Amino acid sequence: MFTNLLRIIKYGFLAFKRNDWLSTATLSIIVLALLVFEGLMIFNVLTKTALDSLKDKIDISIYFKISTPEDDILNIQKSLGTLTEVKSVDYVSRDRALEIFKEKHKDDAAISQSLEELNSNPLLASLNIKANDPNEYAIIADYLDKADFKTMFEKVTYAQNAVVIDRLNKIIGVAEKGGFILITFLTFVAVLVTFNTIRLAIYSSREEIGIMRFVGASNSFIRGPYIVEGIIYGFLAAILSIAL
């Protein structure tokens, strides 16, 4: 059994060496397919990272009327946090909003002077809502539009972000579908090339196979070298594509 296995492996290597031009062409095609496949995988990772970054920058902000008590805003925050579509709800008080605004415009002398001349804080308290998925912002916006506490709102920014959210959803959908289709196609091409190469090798060795059958060789012994040859193609192509 072990001796037969060694012979099968030996004949597989001999077949690979004997068909040098065919082996070179096959390896080149498989390596090219794998390189494109790896490039697409890297592109998908970079695209996903970029899209995730964009997702983090998109949210729905609710600005409350100045007369709204902070306790009511915190209760609304808790209520929104229970929605399955909501990933997080961050509360920004009026004082905190003023601090952020001052920090952002600290190098603008005109704005800093204007703030000093004001006797009160002109900024509004807000809740910044992030969804688990960009497709769910519309559901959250619809919930807010029908909520009983809607009368406390001064402004909701979903309408301003709706176009950006819609475009982001389309980009994500196209990137995911396109990447999947290309990866599937290239995998099919690599398998098809290897399969046809082995078929061609079998066809070119048909007389040798006939002799082996005539002397009583088993089917597994006849098929074994070609399976080994296919494994060699795959292994070398993987090594070369990684090295390149």
C-alpha positions, -999 to +999 in steps of 0.1 A: +000+000+000+027+025+010+049+014-019+020+020-043+014+055-028+051+064-033+049+052-069+018+073-075+035+104-061+066+096-082+046+092-114+027+124-106+060+144-104+073+127-136+041+137-155+044+173-142+080+175-155+073+157-188+046+182-198+069+212-191+053+236-216+018+226-205+027+229-169+042+263-174+012+276-192-012+262-166+008+275-137+009+310-153-029+311-157-036+298-122-010+322-107-026+351-126-061+341-114-048+338-078-031+372-080-063+389-092-082+369-065-057+382-038-060+417-052-098+416-049-096+403-014-073+432-004-096+456-022-126+442-004-108+446+030-098+482+021-133+490+008-149+475+040-126+496+062-134+528+042-172+520+043-171+513+081-153+546+086-181+564+066-207+545+086-193+559+118-195+594+105-232+591+097-259+595+124-292+611+132-290+641+155-321+653+175-318+688+187-342+697+216-359+729+224-342+750+250-372+746+273-369+707+273-358+694+308-326+673+308-344+645+326-369+642+297-340+640+272-323+613+292-355+593+293-358+596+256-322+584+253-330+553+273-362+547+252-342+550+219-315+527+233-340+498+235-347+498+197-331+468+180-320+491+151-301+514+173-264+508+180-258+538+203-274+570+216-250+597+228-263+627+248-246+661+243-257+687+268-259+724+260-228+730+281-209+702+264-220+714+230-206+749+238-173+734+249-170+714+216-179+745+196-153+766+214-126+740+209-135+736+172-133+774+166-106+783+191-084+798+163-112+820+150-110+853+169-143+867+156-163+836+168-145+836+202-153+873+207-189+868+197-194+840+222-179+861+250-203+889+242-233+866+245-250+864+279-264+829+274-256+796+256-272+796+222-266+760+215-291+732+219-289+698+237-289+669+214-290+631+210-267+615+184-281+582+172-261+556+153-278+526+137-265+490+134-269+492+097-273+522+074-305+507+060-321+511+094-318+549+096-351+552+078-368+530+103-354+551+132-364+583+115-400+570+110-401+560+147-390+596+157-416+611+134-444+592+151-431+595+186-452+612+213-422+632+224-418+647+190-431+680+203-398+684+222-377+684+190-363+716+176-347+698+146-339+663+134-310+659+109-321+628+091-335+647+061-301+664+056-283+630+058-308+609+039-291+614+005-257+605+019-271+574+037-288+563+005-257+566-015-237+548+011-261+519+011-259+517-027-220+518-026-220+490+000-244+469-020-225+472-053-191+466-036-202+435-018-221+420-049-193+429-073-166+415-051-185+382-046-192+378-083-156+384-093-142+361-066-166+333-076-157+337-113-120+336-107-123+306-085-143+289-112-116+298-138-088+285-117-106+252-111-116+249-148-081+255-160-066+229-137-093+204-146-088+209-183-051+206-180-054+173-162-078+161-189-054+171-216-026+153-198-047+122-195-056+124-232-020+127-242-011+097-221-040+075-234-017+049-249+002+046-217-030+043-197-041+016-221-009-004-215-013+000-177-049-013-179-037-042-200-011-053-174-037-051-147-031-017-130-060-006-108-081+025-114-067+042-083-032+036-095-039+050-129-058+081-116-034+088-087-006+105-106-030+129-122-045+138-088-009+144-076-002+165-106-033+187-099-021+191-063+013+202-075-003+228-098-023+242-069+006+242-044+031+258-067+006+284-079-003+293-043+035+297-034+042+318-065+012+341-060+022+347-024+058+353-033+048+378-060 
